[in-house]
Amino acid sequence: MNIFLKTEDEIELMREANLLVGRTLAEVGRHIKEGVTTLFLDKIAEEYIRDNGAIPTFKGFPNPYGSPFPGSICTSVNDIVVHGIPSEDVTLKDGDIISVDCGTLLNGFNGDSCYTFCVGDVCEEVKNLLHTTKEALYKGIEVAQAGRHVGDIGHVIQDCCQAKGYGIVRELTGHGIGREIHEDPAIPNYGKRGSGILLKTGMCIAIEPMVTMGGREIGILPDRWSIATRDRQPAAHFEHTVAIRAGKADILSSFEEIELLEGQNF
């Protein structure tokens, strides 16, 4: 296992890449509405990323099971947990939810963040799933401090979600991040307090709860990318990239613009 501790200068470069991800997600969010295709959202994202001097990290990402990823963002609708491929054939409908996962490479460092958006009028049951998943993300960030362990993060996320009857996907995890989009260590969304890798100042990790309305079992679709819940119940996914500090974690990505737009009911 190779864990790369970042210098303060490197963390600031990572902050720039991650803030661009946040702005990209907000730009995509402005266009999320009934009748829009996920391919259209992908084109919005790629243009915005490249116009800001960065490269969409996910575009062409290799796949051990098939072809490289064709999009600049992952667009996972309803029961798709992660890695949904943008498509002209997927049109958003009123009541849908869509998780948009985005990565950027800027000045040699990666940013990575995800947000689950509502399309039109979403039922309260599904809104509660989103609320809990987002709450679990911030609970995980609260314990992401130097001297704690990876298991502490997973434990609080698992406890928060399972207490409300939701499923925690176990086959997919958060991860270290830096010059590569995926670095060591893995950051599971379940675990035991005090277990796993010791967190150290300078580690940068992506924490990303992937939570299901029903069972936690998942499967891969024929496109060899999209991961769906086996019971076809909806799933939510929120992600922040953080830098580990001696005290409170430093959140490098941002939902600020997205949440402002949500308040304006875009």
Phi and psi in degrees as a GROMACS rama.xvg file:
@    title "Ramachandran Plot"
@    xaxis  label "Phi"
@    yaxis  label "Psi"
@TYPE xy
-116.058  108.387  ASN-2
-107.969  121.893  ILE-3
-101.777  116.115  PHE-4
-80.651  136.407  LEU-5
-97.1724  145.596  LYS-6
-77.0977  169.371  THR-7
-62.4025  -38.463  GLU-8
-63.5492  -41.2559  ASP-9
-67.0838  -37.2959  GLU-10
-63.279  -37.5108  ILE-11
-67.3989  -36.0314  GLU-12
-65.1074  -39.3271  LEU-13
-65.2198  -35.9216  MET-14
-60.5223  -42.2931  ARG-15
-60.5115  -44.5877  GLU-16
-63.9954  -39.7583  ALA-17
-74.1288  -36.5675  ASN-18
-65.5931  -32.4819  LEU-19
-65.4156  -38.5038  LEU-20
-58.8752  -45.69  VAL-21
-59.6412  -42.0416  GLY-22
-67.9488  -36.1561  ARG-23
-64.5767  -44.6503  THR-24
-60.5803  -38.972  LEU-25
-65.6152  -40.5073  ALA-26
-63.3179  -42.5161  GLU-27
-62.617  -42.9094  VAL-28
-58.4336  -31.7364  GLY-29
-62.6993  -21.4276  ARG-30
-107.777  0.680707  HIS-31
-78.9804  112.535  ILE-32
-162.665  167.326  LYS-33
-57.241  135.545  GLU-34
94.456  -9.3057  GLY-35
-87.427  139.875  VAL-36
-87.9138  155.323  THR-37
-70.4674  -25.5601  THR-38
-66.7015  -38.6205  LEU-39
-60.0727  -43.312  PHE-40
-61.8795  -37.9364  LEU-41
-63.503  -41.0994  ASP-42
-65.3097  -38.8446  LYS-43
-59.129  -46.381  ILE-44
-65.0302  -47.2438  ALA-45
-63.4493  -42.7258  GLU-46
-61.8978  -42.399  GLU-47
-66.0278  -43.8355  TYR-48
-62.0252  -48.4676  ILE-49
-69.5966  -34.933  ARG-50
-63.9497  -23.0492  ASP-51
-99.128  19.3491  ASN-52
79.165  16.627  GLY-53
-117.443  173.535  ALA-54
-115.871  134.073  ILE-55
-69.9128  111.899  PRO-56
-61.2648  -34.6196  THR-57
-74.9556  -21.7135  PHE-58
-64.4865  118.11  LYS-59
79.602  12.0857  GLY-60
-62.8112  131.217  PHE-61
-66.2067  151.323  PRO-62
-129.161  119.031  ASN-63
-66.8973  -13.5997  PRO-64
-106.172  -5.37008  TYR-65
178.893  -146.775  GLY-66
-74.5995  155.049  SER-67
-58.8386  157.126  PRO-68
-66.7164  128.331  PHE-69
-85.3509  -14.6171  PRO-70
-103.85  172.726  GLY-71
-93.9426  -20.7132  SER-72
-133.637  159.629  ILE-73
-94.9904  131.424  CYS-74
-122.527  96.962  THR-75
-107.76  111.348  SER-76
-101.573  128.595  VAL-77
59.1211  -101.765  ASN-78
-85.5661  -1.58692  ASP-79
-80.394  119.595  ILE-80
-76.1966  -51.0295  VAL-81
-151.339  165.984  VAL-82
66.6943  25.1022  HIS-83
-63.4876  131.9  GLY-84
-85.388  126.723  ILE-85
-57.6234  137.006  PRO-86
-149.388  146.18  SER-87
-69.0896  -18.5741  GLU-88
-90.1718  -4.8703  ASP-89
-108.509  108.536  VAL-90
-110.274  130.001  THR-91
-69.236  141.336  LEU-92
-120.658  156.375  LYS-93
-57.9221  130.117  ASP-94
95.6203  -8.76267  GLY-95
-71.454  161.449  ASP-96
-122.27  150.628  ILE-97
-139.704  123.416  ILE-98
-91.0075  122.441  SER-99
-110.351  113.351  VAL-100
-105.135  132.408  ASP-101
-137.56  139.745  CYS-102
-131.606  142.43  GLY-103
-130.456  146.876  THR-104
-113.27  115.517  LEU-105
-137.837  126.417  LEU-106
53.8311  35.7479  ASN-107
86.0934  0.635845  GLY-108
-129.628  154.886  PHE-109
-101.691  147.43  ASN-110
-117.548  150.311  GLY-111
-154.673  126.802  ASP-112
-159.164  156.224  SER-113
-141.229  148.323  CYS-114
-142.571  138.355  TYR-115
-100.324  119.09  THR-116
-100.746  151.544  PHE-117
-93.2758  143.09  CYS-118
-109.336  107.993  VAL-119
66.1888  -134.663  GLY-120
-93.6532  101.127  ASP-121
-97.2456  139.897  VAL-122
-65.8052  153.628  CYS-123
-60.9288  -35.3781  GLU-124
-59.0981  -42.9557  GLU-125
-74.6191  -37.8812  VAL-126
-58.3815  -38.0215  LYS-127
-64.4878  -36.8971  ASN-128
-60.3359  -45.3972  LEU-129
-63.733  -43.874  LEU-130
-59.8577  -45.4118  HIS-131
-67.2802  -40.0712  THR-132
-63.1119  -42.257  THR-133
-67.3969  -40.7853  LYS-134
-60.8894  -41.4941  GLU-135
-63.3802  -37.816  ALA-136
-56.7733  -48.6142  LEU-137
-71.4194  -29.8094  TYR-138
-65.6045  -39.3937  LYS-139
-63.236  -40.4059  GLY-140
-65.1937  -35.5902  ILE-141
-58.2907  -33.3348  GLU-142
-99.7552  3.76283  VAL-143
-82.3936  77.1754  ALA-144
-130.452  150.999  GLN-145
-56.2255  133.986  ALA-146
97.4173  -17.8599  GLY-147
-88.5102  -177.168  ARG-148
-124.492  159.019  HIS-149
-55.2197  -38.5064  VAL-150
-61.2805  -27.603  GLY-151
-64.3631  -38.2627  ASP-152
-64.7904  -52.0398  ILE-153
-60.6198  -36.8786  GLY-154
-62.6556  -46.8977  HIS-155
-71.2318  -33.2715  VAL-156
-66.268  -47.6489  ILE-157
-60.196  -45.5978  GLN-158
-62.0522  -43.4695  ASP-159
-61.888  -43.5324  CYS-160
-83.033  -42.8419  CYS-161
-69.5173  -25.9964  GLN-162
-61.8978  -22.2545  ALA-163
-105.725  11.5272  LYS-164
85.4405  10.8461  GLY-165
-88.9551  159.146  TYR-166
-94.7262  143.752  GLY-167
-107.968  117.073  ILE-168
-65.757  129.465  VAL-169
-105.034  -22.1248  ARG-170
-77.7297  -14.8933  GLU-171
-119.71  140.189  LEU-172
-137.478  168.127  THR-173
-73.121  -172.174  GLY-174
-166.189  162.217  HIS-175
-68.6464  160.05  GLY-176
-153.334  148.444  ILE-177
-179.178  -118.015  GLY-178
-67.1073  -26.574  ARG-179
-107.127  148.8  GLU-180
-68.7094  -34.582  ILE-181
-119.797  113.033  HIS-182
-125.087  168.814  GLU-183
-71.0878  150.833  ASP-184
-96.1356  166.466  PRO-185
-71.2925  145.683  ALA-186
-121.642  87.3054  ILE-187
-66.7283  157.594  PRO-188
-97.0392  22.6355  ASN-189
-149.012  160.405  TYR-190
158.549  -177.573  GLY-191
-113.183  143.079  LYS-192
-55.7988  137.25  ARG-193
78.0061  4.12934  GLY-194
-102.26  161.813  SER-195
84.9825  -172.767  GLY-196
-61.7482  138.96  ILE-197
-71.6703  131.961  LEU-198
-81.6796  134.479  LEU-199
-127.964  149.742  LYS-200
-55.7362  131.918  THR-201
100.623  -13.6715  GLY-202
-71.2582  139.647  MET-203
-120.098  126.917  CYS-204
-135.496  151.942  ILE-205
-103.417  118.318  ALA-206
-100.884  126.158  ILE-207
-149.487  85.4909  GLU-208
-58.9213  132.211  PRO-209
-120.725  111.124  MET-210
-127.986  137.962  VAL-211
-112.445  150.375  THR-212
-68.3942  -33.4931  MET-213
-114.541  -125.865  GLY-214
-72.3494  160.218  GLY-215
-88.9611  -0.902981  ARG-216
-72.2487  139.056  GLU-217
-131.464  166.381  ILE-218
-151.494  160.037  GLY-219
-96.6667  137.407  ILE-220
-82.7194  168.375  LEU-221
-59.0706  -20.5378  PRO-222
-71.4992  -6.66185  ASP-223
69.1205  14.3424  ARG-224
-126.665  -53.252  TRP-225
-65.7966  129.432  SER-226
-107.414  121.607  ILE-227
-119.541  155.9  ALA-228
-70.2908  140.131  THR-229
-68.9693  -29.888  ARG-230
-91.7298  4.56901  ASP-231
64.5155  18.3343  ARG-232
-79.3896  154.21  GLN-233
-67.4677  157.889  PRO-234
-135.038  149.742  ALA-235
-121.306  155.035  ALA-236
-150.972  117.621  HIS-237
-126.524  144.155  PHE-238
-147.449  136.213  GLU-239
-127.403  148.463  HIS-240
-98.2726  131.134  THR-241
-130.592  154.229  VAL-242
-104.443  133.429  ALA-243
-78.4398  132.911  ILE-244
-125.741  172.32  ARG-245
-66.8716  -29.2148  ALA-246
-113.416  -127.39  GLY-247
-64.1496  136.501  LYS-248
-60.5405  148.616  ALA-249
-98.0731  107.172  ASP-250
-77.9107  116.945  ILE-251
-88.6371  -27.9477  LEU-252
-91.294  177.964  SER-253
-151.126  138.259  SER-254
-103.501  5.92611  PHE-255
-56.9319  -49.1193  GLU-256
-68.0109  -35.8358  GLU-257
-63.2652  -47.2846  ILE-258
-67.0348  -32.0577  GLU-259
-63.2333  -44.1946  LEU-260
-64.9357  -40.5354  LEU-261
-61.0271  -36.9952  GLU-262
-65.0938  -23.2993  GLY-263
-94.9984  5.18273  GLN-264
55.7371  51.0581  ASN-265
